[in-house]
Amino acid sequence: MKKVFELIMFTLFFSSLAGFGLAAGLFSFLGTAELIGRVIW
């Protein structure tokens, strides 16, 4: 039972980490796109 709990915590930790990385990537992409848009326009 303890092993299952550890596995679940492990999975949740990595999925949240991946989600955070994805969000950070999206925000940096939007920031870069806005910057490029200002330079172009």
Chimera marker file (.cmm) of the C-alpha trace (Angstrom):
<marker_set name="trace">
<marker id="1" x="0.000" y="0.000" z="0.000" r="1" g="1" b="0" radius="0.5"/>
<marker id="2" x="2.828" y="2.379" z="0.835" r="1" g="1" b="0" radius="0.5"/>
<marker id="3" x="4.491" y="1.664" z="-2.520" r="1" g="1" b="0" radius="0.5"/>
<marker id="4" x="1.285" y="2.533" z="-4.374" r="1" g="1" b="0" radius="0.5"/>
<marker id="5" x="1.003" y="5.802" z="-2.444" r="1" g="1" b="0" radius="0.5"/>
<marker id="6" x="4.635" y="6.644" z="-3.254" r="1" g="1" b="0" radius="0.5"/>
<marker id="7" x="4.017" y="5.882" z="-6.924" r="1" g="1" b="0" radius="0.5"/>
<marker id="8" x="0.948" y="8.142" z="-6.977" r="1" g="1" b="0" radius="0.5"/>
<marker id="9" x="2.849" y="10.982" z="-5.298" r="1" g="1" b="0" radius="0.5"/>
<marker id="10" x="5.732" y="10.474" z="-7.742" r="1" g="1" b="0" radius="0.5"/>
<marker id="11" x="3.358" y="10.641" z="-10.725" r="1" g="1" b="0" radius="0.5"/>
<marker id="12" x="1.537" y="13.706" z="-9.391" r="1" g="1" b="0" radius="0.5"/>
<marker id="13" x="4.832" y="15.456" z="-8.721" r="1" g="1" b="0" radius="0.5"/>
<marker id="14" x="6.144" y="14.878" z="-12.234" r="1" g="1" b="0" radius="0.5"/>
<marker id="15" x="2.829" y="15.690" z="-13.931" r="1" g="1" b="0" radius="0.5"/>
<marker id="16" x="2.609" y="18.984" z="-12.025" r="1" g="1" b="0" radius="0.5"/>
<marker id="17" x="6.253" y="19.673" z="-12.867" r="1" g="1" b="0" radius="0.5"/>
<marker id="18" x="5.561" y="19.002" z="-16.559" r="1" g="1" b="0" radius="0.5"/>
<marker id="19" x="2.429" y="21.168" z="-16.423" r="1" g="1" b="0" radius="0.5"/>
<marker id="20" x="4.390" y="24.016" z="-14.842" r="1" g="1" b="0" radius="0.5"/>
<marker id="21" x="7.092" y="23.699" z="-17.517" r="1" g="1" b="0" radius="0.5"/>
<marker id="22" x="4.444" y="23.749" z="-20.228" r="1" g="1" b="0" radius="0.5"/>
<marker id="23" x="2.808" y="26.868" z="-18.750" r="1" g="1" b="0" radius="0.5"/>
<marker id="24" x="6.185" y="28.604" z="-18.426" r="1" g="1" b="0" radius="0.5"/>
<marker id="25" x="7.005" y="27.726" z="-22.031" r="1" g="1" b="0" radius="0.5"/>
<marker id="26" x="3.654" y="29.062" z="-23.196" r="1" g="1" b="0" radius="0.5"/>
<marker id="27" x="4.082" y="32.331" z="-21.280" r="1" g="1" b="0" radius="0.5"/>
<marker id="28" x="7.619" y="32.822" z="-22.600" r="1" g="1" b="0" radius="0.5"/>
<marker id="29" x="6.366" y="32.070" z="-26.129" r="1" g="1" b="0" radius="0.5"/>
<marker id="30" x="3.566" y="34.642" z="-25.775" r="1" g="1" b="0" radius="0.5"/>
<marker id="31" x="6.010" y="37.197" z="-24.390" r="1" g="1" b="0" radius="0.5"/>
<marker id="32" x="8.405" y="36.612" z="-27.277" r="1" g="1" b="0" radius="0.5"/>
<marker id="33" x="5.566" y="36.787" z="-29.819" r="1" g="1" b="0" radius="0.5"/>
<marker id="34" x="4.395" y="40.099" z="-28.365" r="1" g="1" b="0" radius="0.5"/>
<marker id="35" x="7.947" y="41.441" z="-28.472" r="1" g="1" b="0" radius="0.5"/>
<marker id="36" x="8.368" y="40.367" z="-32.115" r="1" g="1" b="0" radius="0.5"/>
<marker id="37" x="4.955" y="41.851" z="-32.938" r="1" g="1" b="0" radius="0.5"/>
<marker id="38" x="5.984" y="45.209" z="-31.505" r="1" g="1" b="0" radius="0.5"/>
<marker id="39" x="9.222" y="45.177" z="-33.498" r="1" g="1" b="0" radius="0.5"/>
<marker id="40" x="7.443" y="44.227" z="-36.736" r="1" g="1" b="0" radius="0.5"/>
<marker id="41" x="4.620" y="46.730" z="-36.340" r="1" g="1" b="0" radius="0.5"/>
<link id1="1" id2="2" r="1" g="1" b="0" radius="0.2"/>
<link id1="2" id2="3" r="1" g="1" b="0" radius="0.2"/>
<link id1="3" id2="4" r="1" g="1" b="0" radius="0.2"/>
<link id1="4" id2="5" r="1" g="1" b="0" radius="0.2"/>
<link id1="5" id2="6" r="1" g="1" b="0" radius="0.2"/>
<link id1="6" id2="7" r="1" g="1" b="0" radius="0.2"/>
<link id1="7" id2="8" r="1" g="1" b="0" radius="0.2"/>
<link id1="8" id2="9" r="1" g="1" b="0" radius="0.2"/>
<link id1="9" id2="10" r="1" g="1" b="0" radius="0.2"/>
<link id1="10" id2="11" r="1" g="1" b="0" radius="0.2"/>
<link id1="11" id2="12" r="1" g="1" b="0" radius="0.2"/>
<link id1="12" id2="13" r="1" g="1" b="0" radius="0.2"/>
<link id1="13" id2="14" r="1" g="1" b="0" radius="0.2"/>
<link id1="14" id2="15" r="1" g="1" b="0" radius="0.2"/>
<link id1="15" id2="16" r="1" g="1" b="0" radius="0.2"/>
<link id1="16" id2="17" r="1" g="1" b="0" radius="0.2"/>
<link id1="17" id2="18" r="1" g="1" b="0" radius="0.2"/>
<link id1="18" id2="19" r="1" g="1" b="0" radius="0.2"/>
<link id1="19" id2="20" r="1" g="1" b="0" radius="0.2"/>
<link id1="20" id2="21" r="1" g="1" b="0" radius="0.2"/>
<link id1="21" id2="22" r="1" g="1" b="0" radius="0.2"/>
<link id1="22" id2="23" r="1" g="1" b="0" radius="0.2"/>
<link id1="23" id2="24" r="1" g="1" b="0" radius="0.2"/>
<link id1="24" id2="25" r="1" g="1" b="0" radius="0.2"/>
<link id1="25" id2="26" r="1" g="1" b="0" radius="0.2"/>
<link id1="26" id2="27" r="1" g="1" b="0" radius="0.2"/>
<link id1="27" id2="28" r="1" g="1" b="0" radius="0.2"/>
<link id1="28" id2="29" r="1" g="1" b="0" radius="0.2"/>
<link id1="29" id2="30" r="1" g="1" b="0" radius="0.2"/>
<link id1="30" id2="31" r="1" g="1" b="0" radius="0.2"/>
<link id1="31" id2="32" r="1" g="1" b="0" radius="0.2"/>
<link id1="32" id2="33" r="1" g="1" b="0" radius="0.2"/>
<link id1="33" id2="34" r="1" g="1" b="0" radius="0.2"/>
<link id1="34" id2="35" r="1" g="1" b="0" radius="0.2"/>
<link id1="35" id2="36" r="1" g="1" b="0" radius="0.2"/>
<link id1="36" id2="37" r="1" g="1" b="0" radius="0.2"/>
<link id1="37" id2="38" r="1" g="1" b="0" radius="0.2"/>
<link id1="38" id2="39" r="1" g="1" b="0" radius="0.2"/>
<link id1="39" id2="40" r="1" g="1" b="0" radius="0.2"/>
<link id1="40" id2="41" r="1" g="1" b="0" radius="0.2"/>
</marker_set>
